[in-house]
Amino acid sequence: MPRSPFSGVRQAAAFVGEHLAALTVAFLFVAPIGWTVLSSFKPAREAGLPPLPPWPTTGVSAENYATLAAFGGGLSQSASNSIIVAIITVVLTMIVSLLAGYGFSRFSFPFKSLCFLLILATIMIPFQSILTPIFLILSRLGLQNTLLGLALVYVTLQLPFAIFMMRNSFDAVPKDIEEAARIDGANNTELLTMIMLPLVWPVAFLNSWNEFLGALVLTTDQSKFTLPVMMTSVQSGRFGAVDWGAVQAGVTVMMAPCLILFLLLQRFYIRGLTAGAVK
């Protein structure tokens, strides 16, 4: 059958159209990030002017970052608090969710479905409604206004979804993979850490890094403030004025770890771990 002379043109047009659409969508996602980063390097006086153009017109300046570093307890203090809380949250969430998810997926025990349903039901409880009892419990335990207490609260919030995700992830992994890994000499610990670990810790890190309400209510000492709480103080400013340059610098600092984390682990987001593992 002779090939249509227009088939090549249609294929080329489809190819160009698909790539233009992809570039447009990519631009819509990347533009706000680039805009924020460029605005953070404007001088403080220029940062308060209308946003166009987004790049500095009077010279690149690190004034906004210097203002942010000197604000309150300092940028380094708030960033250290956020990192400590995020690390504790990630470690505890990983340990509990991995073991619980593996148990719900691979073992049978009485009231298994009921226990799993009760865990999922806690997701429907609004965090705002339990802030008061959480505050009282932490005060009674001597953990109120501490980074450890804040991390434990975040772990409690993360566990229901983390266990749900890990249980489903284990269910999606064919047992042939486990059997092949055991034949190769892998033990239970290696199976959990090498196959399932990358699925849960990015979510736990991002949620604890960006969480605001719990940190605002449960910490009153300025030296314990995390980055989101510090950013509200920068945004409020003195006498109600907003230092837009410092705000843009703070947003840039806060989103940098999230972007780096995604770029390093994007293969786990884009494709499943088991794709092509079992023929």
C-alpha positions in Angstrom: 0.0 0.0 0.0 1.6 3.4 -1.0 2.4 5.7 1.8 0.5 9.0 1.9 2.7 12.0 1.1 1.1 13.8 4.0 1.9 11.1 6.6 5.4 12.5 7.2 4.1 16.0 7.6 1.5 14.8 10.1 4.1 13.0 12.1 6.4 16.0 12.1 3.5 18.3 13.1 2.5 15.9 15.9 6.1 15.7 17.1 6.5 19.5 17.2 3.1 19.9 18.8 3.8 17.4 21.6 7.2 19.0 22.4 5.7 22.5 22.4 3.0 21.4 24.8 5.6 19.7 27.0 7.8 22.8 27.0 4.8 25.0 27.8 3.9 22.9 30.8 7.5 22.8 31.9 7.8 26.5 31.7 4.6 27.1 33.7 6.1 24.9 36.5 9.7 26.3 36.3 8.8 30.0 35.8 7.6 30.7 39.4 10.7 29.0 40.8 13.1 31.0 38.6 11.1 34.2 39.3 11.5 33.7 43.1 15.2 32.9 42.9 15.9 35.9 40.7 13.9 38.2 42.9 15.8 37.1 46.0 18.9 38.6 44.5 17.4 42.0 44.0 18.5 44.9 46.3 16.0 45.3 49.2 14.6 48.6 47.8 14.1 47.1 44.3 12.5 44.0 45.7 9.5 46.1 47.0 8.8 47.6 43.5 6.5 46.0 40.9 7.8 42.5 40.1 8.5 43.1 36.4 11.1 42.4 35.3 11.9 39.5 37.6 15.6 39.8 37.4 17.7 42.5 39.2 18.0 45.7 37.1 20.4 47.6 39.4 22.8 44.8 40.1 22.9 41.5 41.9 22.8 41.7 45.7 22.9 39.3 48.6 21.3 41.9 50.9 18.1 39.9 51.3 20.0 36.8 52.4 22.0 38.9 54.9 18.7 40.4 56.3 17.3 36.9 56.6 20.4 35.6 58.3 20.2 38.3 60.9 16.5 38.1 61.5 15.4 36.7 64.9 17.5 33.8 65.9 19.1 33.7 62.5 18.7 31.7 59.4 21.2 29.1 60.5 19.4 28.4 63.7 16.0 28.0 62.1 17.4 25.9 59.3 19.2 23.7 61.8 16.0 23.2 63.8 14.1 22.2 60.6 16.8 19.8 59.6 16.9 18.2 63.1 13.2 17.8 63.2 13.0 16.4 59.6 15.8 13.9 60.3 14.1 12.6 63.5 10.8 12.4 61.7 12.2 10.6 58.7 14.1 8.0 60.8 11.2 7.1 63.2 8.6 7.1 60.4 10.8 4.9 58.2 11.3 2.3 61.0 7.7 2.1 62.1 6.1 2.3 58.7 8.4 -0.3 57.1 7.9 -2.8 59.8 4.1 -2.2 60.0 3.6 -2.1 56.3 5.6 -5.4 55.9 3.6 -7.0 58.6 0.2 -6.0 57.2 1.3 -7.1 53.7 3.0 -10.4 54.4 1.6 -11.8 57.6 -1.8 -12.9 58.8 -3.0 -12.2 62.3 -6.3 -11.8 64.1 -8.2 -8.5 63.4 -5.7 -7.6 60.7 -8.2 -5.8 58.5 -9.8 -4.0 61.5 -6.4 -2.7 62.8 -5.5 -1.4 59.3 -8.9 0.3 59.0 -8.5 2.0 62.4 -5.1 3.3 61.3 -6.5 4.7 58.1 -9.4 6.2 60.0 -7.0 8.5 61.9 -6.2 10.3 58.6 -9.7 11.7 58.7 -9.1 13.4 62.0 -8.2 17.1 61.4 -4.9 18.1 62.9 -6.4 21.3 64.3 -8.9 19.4 66.4 -6.2 17.5 68.3 -3.7 20.3 68.8 -5.0 21.1 72.4 -4.7 17.5 73.7 -1.3 17.2 72.0 -0.1 20.4 73.6 -1.3 19.1 77.0 0.4 15.7 76.6 3.7 17.2 75.5 3.5 19.6 78.5 2.9 16.7 80.9 5.8 14.7 79.4 8.1 17.7 79.5 8.5 17.8 75.7 6.6 21.0 74.9 8.7 23.6 73.2 11.3 21.0 72.2 12.5 19.8 68.8 12.0 16.1 69.9 8.4 16.7 71.0 7.7 18.4 67.7 9.3 15.6 65.7 7.2 13.0 67.6 4.1 14.9 66.7 5.1 14.9 63.1 5.8 11.1 63.2 2.3 10.6 64.6 0.8 12.6 61.7 2.9 10.8 59.1 2.5 7.2 60.2 -1.1 6.5 59.0 -0.4 7.5 55.4 3.1 6.0 55.5 1.8 2.7 56.7 -0.9 2.7 54.1 1.6 3.5 51.4 4.1 0.9 52.6 1.4 -1.8 52.8 0.3 -1.1 49.3 3.9 -1.0 48.1 4.7 -4.4 49.6 1.5 -5.8 48.1 2.6 -4.5 44.7 6.0 -6.2 45.0 5.7 -9.8 43.7 7.0 -12.4 46.1 9.3 -13.6 43.3 11.5 -10.6 43.9 11.8 -11.5 47.6 12.5 -15.1 46.7 15.1 -14.0 44.2 16.7 -11.7 46.7 16.8 -14.4 49.3 18.5 -16.8 46.8 21.1 -14.1 46.3 21.7 -14.0 50.0 19.7 -11.0 51.1 18.1 -11.1 54.5 14.9 -9.4 55.8 16.7 -6.2 56.8 18.3 -5.8 53.3 15.0 -6.5 51.6 13.3 -3.7 53.6 16.0 -1.1 53.3 17.1 -1.7 49.7 13.7 -2.3 48.1 11.2 -0.3 50.1 13.1 2.4 52.0 13.2 4.9 49.2 9.4 5.0 48.9 8.6 6.6 52.2 11.3 8.9 53.5 11.0 11.6 50.9 7.4 12.1 51.8 8.2 12.2 55.5 11.0 14.7 55.0 9.0 17.1 52.8 6.0 17.1 55.1 8.0 17.7 58.2 10.2 20.3 56.5 7.1 22.4 55.3 4.8 21.9 58.3 3.7 25.2 59.9 0.8 25.0 62.2 2.2 22.4 64.7 5.5 24.2 64.9 3.7 27.5 65.5 1.6 26.2 68.3 4.0 23.8 70.0 7.1 26.0 70.0 7.2 29.4 71.8 11.0 29.8 72.2 12.4 31.7 69.3 15.5 29.5 69.3 13.3 26.5 68.5 11.5 28.1 65.6 11.7 26.1 62.3 12.0 27.8 58.9 8.2 28.1 58.2 7.6 29.8 61.5 10.5 32.2 61.0 9.2 33.1 57.6 5.9 34.3 59.1 7.9 36.7 61.3 9.8 38.0 58.3 6.6 38.4 56.3 4.9 40.3 59.2 7.9 42.6 59.6 8.1 45.6 61.8 5.0 47.9 62.0 3.2 45.6 59.5 5.7 46.2 56.7 6.6 43.2 54.5 10.3 42.8 53.5 9.6 41.2 50.1 13.2 40.6 49.4 13.8 38.7 52.6 10.6 36.7 52.0 11.8 35.7 48.5 15.2 34.7 49.9 13.5 32.6 52.6 11.3 30.9 50.1 14.4 30.1 48.0 16.1 28.6 51.0 13.1 26.6 51.9 12.5 25.1 48.5 16.1 24.3 47.7 16.2 21.0 49.7 12.9 20.0 48.2 14.2 20.5 44.7 17.4 18.7 45.4 15.6 15.8 47.0 13.3 15.4 44.0 16.2 15.6 41.5 18.1 12.9 43.4 15.1 10.6 43.8 13.1 11.4 40.6 13.6 7.9 39.3 11.6 6.6 42.2 8.8 9.1 41.5 8.7 8.6 37.8 8.9 4.9 37.5 8.0 2.1 39.9 10.7 0.1 41.6 9.4 -3.1 40.2 9.1 -2.1 36.6 10.7 -4.9 34.6 12.0 -6.7 37.7 9.9 -9.9 37.0 9.4 -11.1 33.4 
